[in-house]
Amino acid sequence: MAERFTSLGVTAADTLDRFIMIHLLPLAPLDTATGAAELADNLDVWDRGSGDVVIIDSFQRVIVGG
């Protein structure tokens, strides 16, 4: 995680009190309608919406298309 935060420009001086790390259960590929709907449902459960930032690490693991 430290490597990922550093690559995003996060430093020890930053406050991460609004940061929520979500480990999602396996989803259908996100480049399909089913996968998109499953992701949207998960984000609704966590009350994520407009203006929030969602970072999905390792896209090659969550899509089937090129």
C-alpha positions as CSV (number, residue, x, y, z in Angstrom):
1,M,0.0,0.0,0.0
2,A,2.8,2.4,0.8
3,E,4.1,2.1,-2.8
4,R,0.7,2.9,-4.2
5,F,0.1,5.9,-1.9
6,T,3.5,7.3,-2.8
7,S,2.8,6.9,-6.5
8,L,-0.4,8.9,-6.0
9,G,1.5,11.7,-4.3
10,V,0.4,11.0,-0.7
11,T,2.8,12.0,2.0
12,A,3.0,11.5,5.7
13,A,1.6,15.1,6.1
14,D,-1.6,14.2,4.3
15,T,-4.7,13.4,6.3
16,L,-6.6,10.3,5.1
17,D,-9.6,10.6,7.4
18,R,-12.0,10.4,4.4
19,F,-10.1,7.5,2.7
20,I,-12.0,4.2,2.6
21,M,-10.3,1.1,1.2
22,I,-12.8,-1.3,-0.2
23,H,-11.8,-4.8,-1.1
24,L,-14.5,-5.9,-3.6
25,L,-15.7,-9.5,-3.9
26,P,-15.1,-11.0,-7.4
27,L,-17.2,-9.2,-10.0
28,A,-18.1,-10.0,-13.6
29,P,-15.6,-8.2,-16.0
30,L,-16.1,-4.5,-15.6
31,D,-16.2,-3.9,-19.4
32,T,-19.5,-5.8,-19.5
33,A,-23.0,-4.6,-18.6
34,T,-23.2,-7.1,-15.8
35,G,-19.8,-6.2,-14.3
36,A,-20.7,-2.4,-14.5
37,A,-24.0,-3.1,-12.7
38,E,-22.3,-5.1,-10.0
39,L,-19.7,-2.4,-9.4
40,A,-22.4,0.3,-9.2
41,D,-24.3,-1.8,-6.7
42,N,-21.1,-2.2,-4.5
43,L,-20.4,1.5,-4.6
44,D,-24.0,2.2,-3.6
45,V,-23.6,0.0,-0.6
46,W,-20.5,2.1,0.4
47,D,-22.4,5.3,-0.4
48,R,-19.9,6.3,-3.1
49,G,-21.2,8.8,-5.6
50,S,-20.7,11.9,-7.7
51,G,-17.4,13.7,-6.8
52,D,-15.8,10.6,-5.1
53,V,-12.8,9.0,-6.6
54,V,-12.6,5.3,-7.1
55,I,-9.3,3.7,-8.0
56,I,-9.3,0.2,-9.4
57,D,-5.8,-1.3,-9.3
58,S,-4.7,-3.8,-12.0
59,F,-7.3,-3.3,-14.7
60,Q,-6.0,-6.4,-16.5
61,R,-7.6,-8.4,-13.7
62,V,-11.1,-6.9,-14.1
63,I,-11.7,-6.7,-17.8
64,V,-11.9,-9.1,-20.7
65,G,-11.6,-6.7,-23.6
66,G,-8.5,-5.1,-25.1
